[in-house]
Amino acid sequence: MCEDHVKGQGGSHRAGHGDPGGPADGGGRLTRRTMFVSSAAAALTLGTVTFAEADGERAPAPGTEQRRTVEGTLPPGSPDFVYLPVEVPHGVREIHVAYTYEKPEVPPGTQGNALDIGLFDEGGTALGGRGFRGWSGGARTEFFVRADEATPGYLPGPIRPGTWHIALGPYTVAPEGLPYQVTVTLTHGAPGRTPRPRYPAERAKGRGRAWYRGDCHLHSWHSDGRRTPEEIAALARAAGLDFLNSSDHNTHSAHRAWSAAAGDDLLVLLGEEITTRNGHVVALGTDPGTFVDWRYRARDNRFGKYARQIRAAGGLVVPAHPHATCVGCNWKFGFNEADAVEVWNGAYTPDDEVTLAEWDNMLVSSVRSGRGWLPAMGSSDAHRDPDAVGMPQTVVLAEELSRRAIQAGIRAGRSYVAESAEVELAFSASGSRGEHAGIGERLRVAPEAPVTVRLEVKGAPGATPSIVTDQGTLFTGAALPASGAGSVEWRTTAEYAAYVRAEVRHAPAVPGLPGALVGFTNPVFLGA
């Protein structure tokens, strides 16, 4: 399938990285390649890269570097994952990996080359991640791992002897193939001490039972973001957030980096964005140190297992941007395993409008079937400037500012989504006999009993409020004044509307099309 060869290289790979090692080993063409198909996606295993002979060669002196370079070309149709085995001898202090690949111009409409990278240790590459040591996707061209430190996205820990694997992920391959080069450098010496991980507290001071604002999907420099956890925390506080969820792509290395950034005024939940080839899902509020594998497609029937793993680790399963147009982003696993769905992702765009409509259709289906319903959320998916942390944000009614209480509010749908902390929505339904229900609740009234629906809005100057039911948008109020505050009431019955929910929108940018959302609520259900 591909041709690879190994070339020994002497000399220092990067300034200040130590003295070069001994003579470069000879480099012959590697011909041992294995193609295997597991219960997950097909994978290709390349020939093994070795650094020490098996004849009892004396261990290199401390500070010695050994280096090997592997080159090859992956053809179109390559498996999702290509593993490069590396035999790591005793006495290695650091593993450093650098890689490059060619990105030729391709005709319009044709996918070019994109190659991700990560690392598994002697624990192996089996699904579940026992050997997982880090993933940077396509965000970095090099990384290192030591006992005492590692590149963000990777886990510090012992460098044990055995077969390690560099994981290559050819996300897309150009018609002429994907030429790549991987250089592995081992530095010998005494191992450092792996620090004991510290994680953020699961409870912050809070305001008792209250509405709390959060951003549950954003990225730090532990994946493809450009901000440190401290920088994100500062932006979250400036955006008026009470909580956030760490959700870097396919790695949990950031979990141990958030303790210094959290505080009594900012609750940090821990999670991951599991980025498969058939859609992305946010693990929201898992136990510290939880890793969730991503190496499967919908056809492998593996998602249910890993969704249950998320919940077993105390987290929520939240499909992210289900109709995003990026390669691999469109959600294909269905929603049976979901606890909530990310309806609004970042700046409001047409794919969010499609997701909003699909979510509303799911509400109608839940009413018809009598089964449970799926609450909606919104998150920024912020990566770097100018991405705004907290735009949008999910506002949750919770008993306290704690991991469990926030999750309970999200799971119950006691929440609304707003484009900023300036926007406040109060939405409820009441009956003629004093019955009352808020967002995510049910107003239990007779089918023909009169129901009054009330929406109060703050922080949305010029925006238009609407009431939406299972029949569609049945009431639209006048544009809000320059103060941004106002209220509307609408009357109905449970016989006429199975649920009511609120939307507040900007004026349309294109006449005849809906304006971007300022905010929207989860539903209030009507009737017994």
FENDA-V789774 format. One record per residue. N is the residue number from 1. RES is the residue in one letter. D_LAST is the distance of its C-alpha to the last C-alpha in Angstrom with 2 decimals. Layout:
# FENDA-V789774
N,RES,D_LAST / N,RES,D_LAST
This chain:
# FENDA-V789774
1,M,61.95 / 2,C,63.39 / 3,E,66.72 / 4,D,66.97 / 5,H,69.87 / 6,V,70.56 / 7,K,73.10 / 8,G,74.28 / 9,Q,74.68 / 10,G,76.64 / 11,G,76.46 / 12,S,73.79 / 13,H,70.48 / 14,R,69.52 / 15,A,71.46 / 16,G,71.60 / 17,H,70.01 / 18,G,73.03 / 19,D,76.21 / 20,P,76.32 / 21,G,76.52 / 22,G,79.33 / 23,P,80.50 / 24,A,77.90 / 25,D,77.20 / 26,G,78.09 / 27,G,75.36 / 28,G,75.29 / 29,R,72.77 / 30,L,69.77 / 31,T,69.18 / 32,R,66.87 / 33,R,63.40 / 34,T,60.52 / 35,M,57.55 / 36,F,54.72 / 37,V,51.27 / 38,S,48.85 / 39,S,45.27 / 40,A,44.55 / 41,A,46.41 / 42,A,50.10 / 43,A,52.48 / 44,L,56.16 / 45,T,58.41 / 46,L,61.65 / 47,G,64.95 / 48,T,65.22 / 49,V,66.80 / 50,T,69.15 / 51,F,70.85 / 52,A,73.00 / 53,E,75.32 / 54,A,74.99 / 55,D,78.64 / 56,G,78.19 / 57,E,78.77 / 58,R,79.09 / 59,A,75.98 / 60,P,76.32 / 61,A,77.24 / 62,P,74.55 / 63,G,73.67 / 64,T,74.61 / 65,E,72.39 / 66,Q,72.01 / 67,R,70.54 / 68,R,69.61 / 69,T,68.39 / 70,V,66.61 / 71,E,66.52 / 72,G,65.05 / 73,T,63.13 / 74,L,59.69 / 75,P,59.40 / 76,P,56.48 / 77,G,54.01 / 78,S,54.53 / 79,P,51.97 / 80,D,49.28 / 81,F,51.28 / 82,V,55.02 / 83,Y,56.31 / 84,L,59.74 / 85,P,60.92 / 86,V,63.12 / 87,E,65.23 / 88,V,65.27 / 89,P,68.27 / 90,H,68.74 / 91,G,69.39 / 92,V,67.15 / 93,R,65.86 / 94,E,63.97 / 95,I,62.62 / 96,H,62.65 / 97,V,61.36 / 98,A,61.97 / 99,Y,61.23 / 100,T,61.76 / 101,Y,61.07 / 102,E,62.15 / 103,K,59.95 / 104,P,61.77 / 105,E,60.84 / 106,V,58.84 / 107,P,58.35 / 108,P,55.40 / 109,G,52.23 / 110,T,53.62 / 111,Q,52.33 / 112,G,54.95 / 113,N,55.52 / 114,A,53.13 / 115,L,53.82 / 116,D,51.77 / 117,I,53.29 / 118,G,52.47 / 119,L,54.00 / 120,F,53.56 / 121,D,55.89 / 122,E,57.53 / 123,G,54.15 / 124,G,53.78 / 125,T,51.48 / 126,A,49.09 / 127,L,45.40 / 128,G,43.74 / 129,G,46.31 / 130,R,48.48 / 131,G,51.40 / 132,F,49.61 / 133,R,51.71 / 134,G,50.40 / 135,W,49.46 / 136,S,50.35 / 137,G,49.41 / 138,G,51.64 / 139,A,51.68 / 140,R,55.02 / 141,T,58.36 / 142,E,59.33 / 143,F,58.07 / 144,F,59.48 / 145,V,58.39 / 146,R,60.23 / 147,A,59.49 / 148,D,59.29 / 149,E,57.78 / 150,A,56.25 / 151,T,55.39 / 152,P,51.84 / 153,G,49.58 / 154,Y,51.70 / 155,L,51.82 / 156,P,54.95 / 157,G,56.24 / 158,P,59.25 / 159,I,61.15 / 160,R,61.75 / 161,P,64.15 / 162,G,62.82 / 163,T,61.30 / 164,W,59.04 / 165,H,57.34 / 166,I,56.99 / 167,A,53.92 / 168,L,54.27 / 169,G,51.34 / 170,P,52.56 / 171,Y,49.47 / 172,T,51.23 / 173,V,54.78 / 174,A,57.07 / 175,P,58.87 / 176,E,62.11 / 177,G,60.54 / 178,L,59.84 / 179,P,63.03 / 180,Y,62.32 / 181,Q,64.33 / 182,V,63.22 / 183,T,65.52 / 184,V,65.02 / 185,T,67.02 / 186,L,67.37 / 187,T,68.87 / 188,H,70.47 / 189,G,70.65 / 190,A,69.21 / 191,P,65.41 / 192,G,63.70 / 193,R,61.17 / 194,T,57.47 / 195,P,55.67 / 196,R,52.80 / 197,P,49.59 / 198,R,47.86 / 199,Y,44.20 / 200,P,42.18 / 201,A,40.31 / 202,E,36.62 / 203,R,35.93 / 204,A,37.18 / 205,K,37.51 / 206,G,34.50 / 207,R,33.02 / 208,G,30.58 / 209,R,26.90 / 210,A,27.31 / 211,W,26.89 / 212,Y,29.41 / 213,R,30.94 / 214,G,32.07 / 215,D,33.70 / 216,C,32.91 / 217,H,35.26 / 218,L,38.92 / 219,H,42.34 / 220,S,45.47 / 221,W,48.99 / 222,H,47.94 / 223,S,46.90 / 224,D,47.49 / 225,G,46.80 / 226,R,49.73 / 227,R,48.57 / 228,T,49.05 / 229,P,46.24 / 230,E,47.95 / 231,E,47.99 / 232,I,44.32 / 233,A,43.46 / 234,A,45.54 / 235,L,43.78 / 236,A,40.35 / 237,R,41.37 / 238,A,42.78 / 239,A,39.51 / 240,G,37.63 / 241,L,35.87 / 242,D,34.87 / 243,F,34.57 / 244,L,35.51 / 245,N,35.51 / 246,S,38.82 / 247,S,38.40 / 248,D,41.84 / 249,H,42.37 / 250,N,42.96 / 251,T,44.45 / 252,H,43.53 / 253,S,46.91 / 254,A,45.45 / 255,H,43.55 / 256,R,46.74 / 257,A,47.60 / 258,W,44.76 / 259,S,45.59 / 260,A,48.09 / 261,A,45.80 / 262,A,42.77 / 263,G,42.79 / 264,D,40.99 / 265,D,39.85 / 266,L,38.83 / 267,L,36.81 / 268,V,37.86 / 269,L,35.69 / 270,L,37.56 / 271,G,36.79 / 272,E,38.21 / 273,E,37.68 / 274,I,38.19 / 275,T,40.01 / 276,T,40.26 / 277,R,41.85 / 278,N,38.46 / 279,G,36.42 / 280,H,35.98 / 281,V,33.41 / 282,V,33.26 / 283,A,33.22 / 284,L,31.74 / 285,G,32.89 / 286,T,34.69 / 287,D,37.15 / 288,P,40.53 / 289,G,42.86 / 290,T,40.28 / 291,F,41.56 / 292,V,39.49 / 293,D,41.51 / 294,W,41.18 / 295,R,43.76 / 296,Y,41.74 / 297,R,40.28 / 298,A,37.20 / 299,R,39.45 / 300,D,40.39 / 301,N,36.93 / 302,R,37.40 / 303,F,34.61 / 304,G,32.14 / 305,K,34.76 / 306,Y,35.29 / 307,A,31.63 / 308,R,31.35 / 309,Q,34.50 / 310,I,32.95 / 311,R,30.03 / 312,A,32.54 / 313,A,34.46 / 314,G,31.52 / 315,G,30.78 / 316,L,28.05 / 317,V,28.56 / 318,V,28.40 / 319,P,29.88 / 320,A,32.09 / 321,H,32.90 / 322,P,31.76 / 323,H,33.60 / 324,A,36.66 / 325,T,39.85 / 326,C,42.16 / 327,V,43.58 / 328,G,41.33 / 329,C,38.45 / 330,N,36.17 / 331,W,33.36 / 332,K,33.76 / 333,F,32.05 / 334,G,28.49 / 335,F,25.46 / 336,N,24.37 / 337,E,26.19 / 338,A,25.17 / 339,D,23.36 / 340,A,23.43 / 341,V,25.47 / 342,E,28.16 / 343,V,27.36 / 344,W,30.09 / 345,N,33.48 / 346,G,36.38 / 347,A,37.52 / 348,Y,35.02 / 349,T,36.35 / 350,P,35.40 / 351,D,34.27 / 352,D,31.63 / 353,E,30.46 / 354,V,30.24 / 355,T,28.27 / 356,L,25.82 / 357,A,25.30 / 358,E,24.95 / 359,W,22.37 / 360,D,20.29 / 361,N,20.71 / 362,M,19.47 / 363,L,16.22 / 364,V,15.85 / 365,S,16.85 / 366,S,14.35 / 367,V,11.46 / 368,R,13.48 / 369,S,14.33 / 370,G,11.28 / 371,R,13.88 / 372,G,14.42 / 373,W,15.49 / 374,L,18.91 / 375,P,19.60 / 376,A,22.54 / 377,M,25.73 / 378,G,29.09 / 379,S,32.56 / 380,S,36.14 / 381,D,37.81 / 382,A,40.89 / 383,H,44.19 / 384,R,47.05 / 385,D,48.17 / 386,P,46.90 / 387,D,43.45 / 388,A,41.54 / 389,V,39.82 / 390,G,36.41 / 391,M,36.07 / 392,P,33.15 / 393,Q,31.45 / 394,T,28.04 / 395,V,26.93 / 396,V,24.87 / 397,L,23.32 / 398,A,24.87 / 399,E,25.88 / 400,E,29.47 / 401,L,31.71 / 402,S,31.97 / 403,R,31.52 / 404,R,28.72 / 405,A,26.80 / 406,I,27.14 / 407,Q,26.07 / 408,A,22.96 / 409,G,22.01 / 410,I,22.80 / 411,R,20.96 / 412,A,17.72 / 413,G,18.26 / 414,R,18.94 / 415,S,21.75 / 416,Y,23.35 / 417,V,26.64 / 418,A,29.63 / 419,E,33.14 / 420,S,34.81 / 421,A,34.57 / 422,E,35.28 / 423,V,31.83 / 424,E,29.03 / 425,L,25.50 / 426,A,22.97 / 427,F,19.62 / 428,S,16.53 / 429,A,13.93 / 430,S,13.74 / 431,G,12.55 / 432,S,15.20 / 433,R,14.83 / 434,G,15.53 / 435,E,12.20 / 436,H,13.21 / 437,A,12.48 / 438,G,15.31 / 439,I,16.31 / 440,G,14.65 / 441,E,11.68 / 442,R,7.99 / 443,L,7.58 / 444,R,4.81 / 445,V,6.15 / 446,A,6.94 / 447,P,7.99 / 448,E,11.49 / 449,A,11.37 / 450,P,13.77 / 451,V,13.11 / 452,T,16.23 / 453,V,16.83 / 454,R,19.98 / 455,L,22.30 / 456,E,25.49 / 457,V,28.22 / 458,K,31.52 / 459,G,34.35 / 460,A,33.91 / 461,P,36.76 / 462,G,36.76 / 463,A,33.45 / 464,T,30.82 / 465,P,27.12 / 466,S,24.46 / 467,I,20.72 / 468,V,19.53 / 469,T,16.48 / 470,D,16.02 / 471,Q,18.64 / 472,G,21.03 / 473,T,22.55 / 474,L,21.70 / 475,F,23.39 / 476,T,26.55 / 477,G,28.26 / 478,A,31.96 / 479,A,33.83 / 480,L,33.86 / 481,P,37.16 / 482,A,39.83 / 483,S,38.37 / 484,G,35.37 / 485,A,32.97 / 486,G,30.61 / 487,S,27.12 / 488,V,25.05 / 489,E,22.15 / 490,W,20.11 / 491,R,17.82 / 492,T,15.14 / 493,T,11.88 / 494,A,8.63 / 495,E,10.48 / 496,Y,13.42 / 497,A,12.37 / 498,A,9.94 / 499,Y,11.50 / 500,V,14.48 / 501,R,17.46 / 502,A,20.96 / 503,E,24.43 / 504,V,27.79 / 505,R,30.82 / 506,H,34.57 / 507,A,36.51 / 508,P,37.12 / 509,A,40.33 / 510,V,40.73 / 511,P,39.97 / 512,G,37.24 / 513,L,35.62 / 514,P,32.78 / 515,G,34.09 / 516,A,33.73 / 517,L,30.77 / 518,V,31.31 / 519,G,27.89 / 520,F,24.29 / 521,T,21.04 / 522,N,18.40 / 523,P,15.05 / 524,V,12.29 / 525,F,8.98 / 526,L,7.01 / 527,G,3.75 / 528,A,0.00
